[in-house]
Amino acid sequence: MSALGRHVLAELHGCRFDILNDLKKVEKIMINAALEAGAEVREFVFHKFSPQGVSGVVVISESHLAIHTWPELGYAAVDVFTCGEKVNPWDACNYLTEKFEAGEVVATEISRGQQIPQKAVVNL
């Protein structure tokens, strides 16, 4: 069985404070990242924290993009989850890296929804 989706977890370091702390900029960048990857945007919601930081999610037909920022650290935690073959989550991650002006990125891709052997399943 092939995977149902691809989930990229990205750690963006060295990003600009003024971008990561601006709700409207983060919102626009996240929506455009989804569009850049070829996704269909359905809904989005973002929240600005006090004294700093932004969290948000963009729901796409193919799954979602999510972010939480720590502007004071120049850090953003990002996940891009896409289903199907049409949307490449790495296109969105590369766009986000560029627009947040990240100095360093550590990212991992996880295949979601793959069938695993029953003996490997751990019930918690």
N, C-alpha and C positions, 0 to 999 in steps of 0.2 A: 504494500500500500504506500502510495506517495504521501508526502506531508500535505496537510490542509492549508498550511500557511508558513510564512517566514517572519520571524520576529527578531528585529535588530535592537539590541540594547546598547546605547552609546553614552559614553562619558566624555563630555566636551569641557576641556580645561583651557584657561587663558582667554576666555571670552571677554568682550567689552562690558563693563558695568552698566553703561548707559543704555545698551541694547537689552541686556538681560533684565533690567529693572523697569522697562517700559512696556506696559500691558499691550498697548496697540501695536508696537513694533513686533513683540513676540507673537501675538495673534496673527499678524499679517505674514510673518516669516513662516509660521507653522502651516497656515493655509496654503501659501504658495509652495511650500515643500511638498505637500500632498499633490497639488496640481502639477508640479514639475515632474513628479514620479508617474503621472498619468492616472491618478486616482480621481474618483468622483466624490466631492465633499458633500456631506449630508447635513451635519450640524457641527457647532463648535461652542465651547464655553471656556472662558478664561477668568482667573481671579488674581487680583493684585494684593499682596500681603503688605503689612506695615511692620517694620519700617522699610523692608525691601523683599523682593522675590515675586515671581509669577508662576502660577501653575495653570495648566490647561490641557484640553483634549480636543482633537479634531476627529469627528466620527466620519469615516469614509465608507462607501459601499463595500470596500474590500477589507475593512476592519477599523484601525485607528492609528493616530499619532498622539503621543502624550509627552508632556514636558514639566519639569519643576526646576526653577532656577535659584541659584544662590549667587546673586550679583556681587556681593562683598567678597566672594571667593573666586569670581570669574568662572563659575562652574554651572553646567546644566546637565541634568539627567534626562535622557531622551529615550523613548521607545517608539519604534515604528513596526506595526504588525500589519502584514498584508496577506490576503488570501488570493488564490488563483495565480494565473501566469501573467496577467496584464500589467501589474504594478510591481516595480522593483524597489524594495525598501531602501536599498543602497543609494538610489538616485535621490531620495528624500534626505537621507543622512548626509550625503555629500553637499546638498544644497544648504542644509542647516549649518554644517561646518563652515561653509563659506560666509553665510550671512551673519552668523554670530561671531565671526572672525576668531574662531577657536585656534589656539596655538598648538594644541595637542588633542588627539581623539583616540580613545580606546573603545573599540566596538566588537561585539560578538553577535553572531547570528545563531538563532535556535530554530530548528524545524518544529512546528507545532502540529499536533494531531496525528502523529505517526503511530501506527499500531505497534504495540510492544508485546513480547511474549508474556503470557499470564504469570509464569513463575517469577518474572522480574517486577511485577506490580506489588507495591507495598501499600497496604491500606492503613491509613492513620486514623 
